[in-house]
Amino acid sequence: MATTAPLSIKTGELLQGARSEKRRVLLLVYHHDGVEMAPMSPGVGVVVGREAPADVVIRDRSISRRHARFTLVGGEVVVEDLGSRNGTRISGQRVESGVVKAGDEVLLGGIVASVHVLSGSEMPPFGLEGSDALRFALQAEIVRSRFFGRKFALVVVRSLGAQASHLRHWGLRVREALRPVDRVAFYSADTLEILLPEVTPELAEELAKAIVARREGEPVLVAGVAVSPDAATSIDKLIEVSHEASRSATPAEPVRLAPPEGALVYVTPKVDSTRPPDAAGPPGAPPESQWEANGHLLATKSPLMRSLVEVALRAARSSIPVLLRGETGTGKEVLARFIHDGSPRRGEPLICVNCGAIPALLVESTLFGHERGAFTGASQQHKGVFEAAAGGTVLLDEIGELPAAAQAALLRVLETKRVTRVGATKELEVDVRVIAATHRDLDAMCDAGTFRLDLLYRLNAMTLNIPPLRARRDDIATLAAGFLAQANSANISRVQSLAPEALALLKCYSWPGNVRELRNAIERAVVIAEGDAIMARDLPERIRLAVTSPSSPPTPSRAVDVSRSSEPGVAPALSQRASEPLPSRPSEPLPPRASEPGQAAAPAVGLKTRLEQIEAELLLEALRASDWNQTEAARRLELPLRTLQHKIKVYGIKKLGYGVAR
Ligand SMILES: Nc1ncnc2c1ncn2[C@@H]1O[C@H](COP(=O)(O)OP(=O)(O)OP(=O)(O)O)[C@@H](O)[C@H]1O
């Protein structure tokens, strides 16, 4: 396998080696959306700038149209500033021109470039994708995992410490620990996200340990691992929990696994139950936009949500079952915590359990417990969720996934307020408030006979429908400000605010992942922002492009933006979106795409386009895995060769040299 050369060696020495061992010299330019790579040839200059005809185009306002030229001359890499506005700096020194040594940081305006020398007769299968490209790949993995029942993992790797090290010092060597099918994406200057397809949790952990294994003189790396479907089944949840896991990693325990979702998510600590249950938020919290109970924050400004919260607060005082409906990431769990924390039960446990993530055979024993010897493997008596939550609240998330037998047993518990452990003859009295949550249409499931109508009646004494974020755009600023403040205190960051154009973009986007997607976007923006405000360029590409992308359905040959989803060497023939300029800075907030305030907007990426993106991803993956042998790729995909060739043409997929315009 090709390896990176030690960065302490001077470029000149490396180039000696490069000639004798066919080493190759690469210019790497790190920017907000990823890393561009340009192979360097003797005497041929590589111009980095904001617009074509620069060879490496980075759409970043801090660099000039033609900012700097890198040339391999006489065994050394020389950089010349091309009269740029913000200058070129080598290791902090502003220069007109100068020699770049391997490992030197070359600052072009606000972006970083560096030179690397790779050994081996071929270019390594190295590619750092943008984080949006990784989202598409994750979506494809989720679909595949559902169809074929295979697991995959998302690993977040970051360098640790107050002086977290830029990934140019360690990013390339991460590849060495990975398999060719694994995909590496740029998250921020000190963090990578890695998709590991087809892994068991054990293999994912092993790979993560190999990635963070420390070498002499290298920075401390830690990793958070989230395996799907165990820990999460949606893109944003995977991102959320893998980053959470990475934040809990330490040098002593550098790899942390996100807990499986079916596990009891948490049990609230006992709190001072003498406090009035509906006590208002923290001192100074704007009462019109935030509620807080037991440290949990529920931020909203939307009249729609405010009335929902008020109803929830009234419901909190009683013990009636509440059914929370809403798309993934809308805040069902937040509202459930809020109801619990606002109820007289708040000194007792709240146990959240994802019914969809418990293996079907274990649902009843998880919820109701089992006696020793009740089934093979039941070596101990075990209390179920209902017993463990005695006096408190149980949140049954994804209630629509409950198997028929468990539905019947749950109905019995709700009717009799008694549970029977699996294998027991005796019933036990339980005093538990049940909150159920779902993103599914339970009425339609009742009509189809897959959910019990009598159980639905028991659960929905009160139903709260949480609107998707796109239907309450007036919440976006409040939520974003709350997440910014939280991310700031976690990162000890200097980012204070959101620039008006960034907020305008947030308000225009359709948020298919709802509040969780917004939270993830703000958390990333805080770590990549350069100034004291989040700018439009700090937001994910899909959010920036949602405003400028055409609203009419795309034609097939430009429907799929896979320009960043592929490793270097793979790009679509036509990449309309990638070549579009950034939205200009609007002086006024842009209007929402929904026709009326509060009305759901059409998602920025429609179902057809999303499916096409997934299909293109699968084609690309099969082609890569087959070393671009179409017959082999067609066999893997179980497609006739002609169909594959047709699709390749329709999607404009082709293999390129290094993805850099030359
Ligand atoms: N009103 C809100 N105020 C503050 N944070 C919120 C709010 N709504 C959602 N969040 C945040 O968004 C993320 C998703 O929320 P939550 O887990 O409650 O969604 P959910 O609807 O239960 O999702 P899923 O159906 O996928 O389990 C969490 O990080 C949560 O803290």
The ligand as an SDF file (V2000), in Angstrom:
LIG
                    3D

 31 33  0  0  0  0  0  0  0  0999 V2000
  -37.3190   22.6390   20.6220 N   0  0  0  0  0  0  0  0  0  0  0  0
  -36.0640   22.2010   20.7380 C   0  0  0  0  0  0  0  0  0  0  0  0
  -35.2030   22.9060   21.5010 N   0  0  0  0  0  0  0  0  0  0  0  0
  -33.9170   22.5100   21.6190 C   0  0  0  0  0  0  0  0  0  0  0  0
  -33.4080   21.4170   21.0150 N   0  0  0  0  0  0  0  0  0  0  0  0
  -34.2270   20.6830   20.2480 C   0  0  0  0  0  0  0  0  0  0  0  0
  -35.6080   21.0390   20.0810 C   0  0  0  0  0  0  0  0  0  0  0  0
  -36.1760   20.1200   19.2720 N   0  0  0  0  0  0  0  0  0  0  0  0
  -35.2250   19.2290   18.9460 C   0  0  0  0  0  0  0  0  0  0  0  0
  -34.0430   19.5540   19.5280 N   0  0  0  0  0  0  0  0  0  0  0  0
  -32.7550   18.8530   19.3680 C   0  0  0  0  0  0  0  0  0  0  0  0
  -32.8130   18.1660   18.1190 O   0  0  0  0  0  0  0  0  0  0  0  0
  -32.3150   16.8400   18.2290 C   0  0  0  0  0  0  0  0  0  0  0  0
  -33.4250   15.8500   17.9000 C   0  0  0  0  0  0  0  0  0  0  0  0
  -34.4450   15.9110   18.8970 O   0  0  0  0  0  0  0  0  0  0  0  0
  -35.2340   14.5990   19.3660 P   0  0  0  0  0  0  0  0  0  0  0  0
  -34.2930   13.4650   19.6290 O   0  0  0  0  0  0  0  0  0  0  0  0
  -36.1310   15.0080   20.4700 O   0  0  0  0  0  0  0  0  0  0  0  0
  -36.0520   14.2950   18.0350 O   0  0  0  0  0  0  0  0  0  0  0  0
  -37.0400   13.0700   17.7590 P   0  0  0  0  0  0  0  0  0  0  0  0
  -38.2220   13.6390   17.0790 O   0  0  0  0  0  0  0  0  0  0  0  0
  -37.2720   12.2870   19.0140 O   0  0  0  0  0  0  0  0  0  0  0  0
  -36.1600   12.2480   16.7270 O   0  0  0  0  0  0  0  0  0  0  0  0
  -36.2470   10.6680   16.3660 P   0  0  0  0  0  0  0  0  0  0  0  0
  -37.6450   10.4450   15.8660 O   0  0  0  0  0  0  0  0  0  0  0  0
  -35.2200   10.5180   15.2890 O   0  0  0  0  0  0  0  0  0  0  0  0
  -35.9090    9.9320   17.6130 O   0  0  0  0  0  0  0  0  0  0  0  0
  -31.7750   16.7060   19.6300 C   0  0  0  0  0  0  0  0  0  0  0  0
  -30.4010   17.0170   19.5920 O   0  0  0  0  0  0  0  0  0  0  0  0
  -32.5300   17.7640   20.4110 C   0  0  0  0  0  0  0  0  0  0  0  0
  -31.7860   18.2240   21.4870 O   0  0  0  0  0  0  0  0  0  0  0  0
  1  2  1  0
  2  3  1  0
  2  7  2  0
  3  4  2  0
  4  5  1  0
  5  6  2  0
  6  7  1  0
  6 10  1  0
  7  8  1  0
  8  9  2  0
  9 10  1  0
 10 11  1  0
 11 12  1  0
 11 30  1  0
 12 13  1  0
 13 14  1  0
 13 28  1  0
 14 15  1  0
 15 16  1  0
 16 17  2  0
 16 18  1  0
 16 19  1  0
 19 20  1  0
 20 21  2  0
 20 22  1  0
 20 23  1  0
 23 24  1  0
 24 25  2  0
 24 26  1  0
 24 27  1  0
 28 29  1  0
 28 30  1  0
 30 31  1  0
M  END
$$$$
